[in-house]
Amino acid sequence: MRWGHGDWWWLLAVPLLGIAAFAYGHLVRRHKLQQAGDHPLVIKLLSTFSLERRLFKQLLVALALTLVTLAALRPQYGRRPETLRPTGIDIAIAFDISKSMLARDVVPSRIDSARTELERLMSRLTGDRTALVPFAGIAFTQSPLTHDRGAIRLYLDSLNPKAMPVGGTNLAMAINEGTKLLTGAEDRGDKQSRSRVLLLITDGEDVASDQGEAAKTAAREAAEAGVRLFAIAVGTRLGEPIPILNEDGTHAGYQKDRAGKPIYSKLNIALLEDLARLSDPEAPADARRVFHDDGTESVADDVAAELSTLQRHAMEANIRHTYGEKFQWALLPAIALLLVELLVGERRRRRREEAA
């Protein structure tokens, strides 16, 4: 049992004031009757008056005032959890479509394996909004945050490294674009109650001249904006030459450097782990943020499990306990007492023989 308005205890003075008013009224009436004396009309009027009935009526009013006061204090009993608002995760998916993702060290290729894993992951997400940010040498928003999984899949199937106007891999721009999407003023969603995640799906190669320093700076800025970085690292540590594909998808050789040697693309999982750590420095030591997709087994379930922990924390932060209101237990009897008081008169009923 608790009181919803426990700081209103001063209301308990209301019944006491009522009793004091009744007592004062008795004194005033007695004084007036003494002034009237033994006048025959006064004696005739008082012959049917019942002091017991008046006291009974006043007792009913005093009890009703007491019960109304208790109802105003809002007695509550029984506690249950209540979610303040629906919660979920906002996920910006930064999908690498640079030419290195065409490497076939993961069967059938890095980009095809990444598509498959992402589709599996989205089928496991519930209540979350997703956005798609393709990137290579540049990054852009393909789809804003939406609950429409079909739209994301449609855009995902249309992504083609050959359609990118700028080659290379710019992780810093991808992180900045995703962070902007998740925190921008154009997003009217309830950002305070939702965890924000930037999911990098890439082989981790950053061909920028600063060797990933710009990407690390972007990860720190994402952390300051409340965005956590996850990554699905696609590829193997041994690497694979970057293939050249014909329009029909057939193999036409490998990309070569100026010396005529094939250009190898190797997984840079260490950089991705650094970026994830910088974006969430307070994460528990056992928290997984980077998942390795080498084609041997699916990582979608593991990613979904980690994302669900963020969703649970967001929900716990937006749960309050509500208590059952029991004020009616006091209010209804108070109304009944007042109705009885109205039905009870202050006059005695004359006996039939006296009336005759």
N, C-alpha and C positions, 0 to 999 in steps of 0.2 A: 504493500500500500504506500502510495506517495501522494503529494498534493501538487497539482499543476500550478496553482497560485499560492504557494506556501508563504510568500512574502505579504499576503493580505490578511494576516492574522488579526489585524486591527478591526476587521469586520465583525469579530466576535463581540464587539461592544454594542452592536446593533440590537440584539435581543435584550441585553442589560438595559439599554436606553428605553426599550419598549416597556419593560417591567417597571422602570422608574416612572415612565409617563403614566402607566396605569395607577401606580400608587399615588402619584400627585393628583390624578383625577379623583380618586376616592376622597382625599383630603379636601379638595375644593368642593365636591358635592356635599360632604358632611357639613362644611362651614356654611354653605348656602341654605341647607335645611335648618340649621340652628337659627339662622337669621329669619327664616320664614315662620318659625314657631309652630304652635299647634293649630294652625288654620284648618278648618274642616276639609277644604278642597285638597290640601296637601296630604292630610291623613288618608283621604279616599284614594288619591293617586298612588300612595305608597302601599296601600293594602294588597295590591296585586304584584308589587315588585319583589323579585327574588334575588337576593344578594348572591346566593349559591350559583344561580344561572349566570350572572354577570361574571363571577370569578371563573366559572368554567369556560365561558367564551374567551376571556382574557388569557386563560391558560392555553387554549387552543391556538390563539394568535401568537403567544410567546413561543410555543413549540414550533409553529410554522416558520416564524422568523429565524429560529435557530437552525432549522433544516435548510431554509433558503441560504443562510450564511454558509453552511457546510457545502451546499451545492456550488456556491460562488467560489469556494476554495478549490474546486475541481478535484475531488478524490479520484485517484487512478489506481487500477490494479491490473496486473498481467502485462508482460513486456513482449514485444515482437519486433524483429528487425524489419526495416523498410528501406528500400533503395530510393534515394532522393531523385535520381534521374537515370535513364538508361545509359550505360557506359560501354565503351569498347575501345578499340585501338584504331588510330589513324596510321595507315601504312603507306608510305611513298616507296614504290618499287623502282629503284634505279637499275635499269636493265642494260647491260653492256652489249652493244651490237657492233663493236669494232671487228676488224677482219681477223684478229687473233682468236675470236670466238668461233671461227670456222674450223679451227684445228680439231683433229679427230683422235686425239689421245683419249677422249671420252666418246664412246660409241653412242649414237652415230656421229655426233659432233658436239662440241661444247654448247653451242647455241641451242641445238635441239634438245639436249639433255636438260639445259636450264629451263627451256619452255615447259618440258614435262614436269619438272620438279615444281615450278611455279604454279602450274595448273593443279597439281595435287595439293599444294599448300592452300590455294584459294578455296578448294572444296572443303577444307577443314576449318576455315575461318567463319565465325558466326558473330554477327553484330558489329563487324568491323568495316571501316571504310578504306578503300584502297585507291591509289593513284599510280599512274605509270609515267616514268621519266626515262626514256631511252637516251643513251649517251654513247659517244665515241670520242671524236676530237672536240665535240660540243655536246651540250645537254639541253633538252627542251621537255616541256610538259606535253605528253601525248593525251593524257586523260586526267582531269582534276579528281579530287576525292569523291568517291561515289560508292554506293552499296550495290551497284549494278555489276556483278561479276561477268556477265555476258559481254558487256562493253569492253572490259579489260582484256578478256580472252580474244575478242575480235581484233583489237589493236595489237595484241601480242603476236597473233598469227601473221599480221601484215608487216612486222618488223623485218628489215632486210639490210645487212651491212652494206650492200652495194648502193643503197639509197641514201646513205649518209653523205652530206656534202663535204664534211671535213673528216679525214681519217685520223687514226691514232686513238689514244685512250686518255681522257682527262677526268680523273677521279675527283679532283677538287671542284670542278664545275658541276659534276653530277651531285656531289654532296651539297653544294650551295643551292642548286636548283631544288633539290628535295627538301632542304630545310626551309627555303622560301615558301614552297608549296604548303608545308605543314604549319607554318607559323604566320602566313600572310594575312593581311586584313581582309582579303577577299573571301577567306574561309569563315563563314558565319556559323560554323558548328560550335558546340560547346567544348572548347579546347581545354578548359580548366578540369573537366572531369574525364578526359581521355588521354591515355598514353600515346605518345607520338614516336613512331619508329621509321627510320630510313633503312630499307633493306637493299643492300648492294648485291647484285648478282653479276659476278665478274670473275675473270681469271686473275685479277689483281695487278696486272701489268699496267704501270703508269709510265708512259713514254715521255712525260714532261721532263724538261732539262733539270728541274730541281729534285728529281728522284723521290717524289712523293711528299716533299715538305709542304707544298701548297695543300695537298690533300689532308695532311695532319693538322694544318691550321684550320682548314674547313671543318674538320671533326671537332676541334676544340670549340669553334663557334657554334656548331650544332649542339654541343653539350650545354653551352650557356643559354641556348634557346629552348632547352628542355627536350631535345630530340636525341634518342638513342640510336646507335648504328648497329645493325645486324648485317651479316654477310653470308652468302652462299658462294664459296670459293669453287669455281668450276675448272677442272683440269687436273693434270698430274705434275709432280715435281720434275719428272724427266723431260716433259715437254714434247712438242711436236712441231714440225715445220708448218708454216701457215700456207694452206693450199690456195690455189687459184682455181676458181670454178667458172665453167661456161654458163651461158644463159640458161641452159637446160639442167644445170646442177651437176654436170659431169666434171670429173677431175681434169684439170689442164696443166698440172705441174705445181710448183711451189714458188712462193715469193723469194727473191734472192737479193742479197746486198750488193754493194758496188763491186765486191770481189767475186761475185758470181756464186757465193755460197748460200744455201737455203737459210732463211731467217727462222730461227727457232723461237717458239713462244712457250715460256715456262710459267707455271703457277707461282704467284707471289703471295702465299698465304700469310707470311710474316707481316707484310704491310697491312693486310686486312685486319689482322689481330691487333696491330698497333692502333689502327683507326677506331676499332670497336672499343678498345680500352680507353682511349682518349675521350670518347663520347660518353662514357659511363664509368668514371673513375671510382665511384662508390659501389659498383656492382660487387656481389659476393664472389669469393675466390672460385667457387664451383659453378658460377654462372657461365653458360655457353653463349657466345655471341657470333662465332664464326663456325660454319658447318661446311665440311669438305665433300663436294660431289665429285667423286672420281669414277662414277659409272658403275661401281660394284653394288651399291645399295642406295635406296632412297633416303633422303634426309628430310623430307617434308614433314614427317611425323615429329622428328626432333625439333624442327623449327617451330611447328605449331605448339608443341608443349611449352617451349620457352616463352612464346608470345602469350600463351594462356596465363602464365604467372603474372605478366604485366597487367593483363585484363583483370585478374583477380585482385591485385593490389589496387587498381583503379576503382573497382567496385567496393572494396572494403573501405576506401577513403570516402565513399559517397553513401555509406549506409548509416542510418541512425536508428535508434531504438524508440519505438512509439509505445505508449501505454494505453490500455483500455480505459475509456472515460466512464466513470461510475456516478457522475453527478445526478443522474436521473433517480438513483436510489434514494436520494434525499429530496429532490425536487418534487417528485410525484406524491409522496406522502404529505409534503407541505401543502400542495394544492388541495389534496383531500381534506386536510384539517381545516383549511380556510372555507371550503364548501360546507363542511359540518358546522363551522362557526356561523355561517350565514343562515343556516336552517334552525339554529337554536335561538329562541327568544329570551328576553329578560323578564317576562311576565309569567306569573303562575296562571294556570288554567282554572277558571272558576268551577266550583262544583255545581252540579245540576240543581241541587236543592237550594244553593245560595242564589243561583241565577233566577230560580222561581220566586 
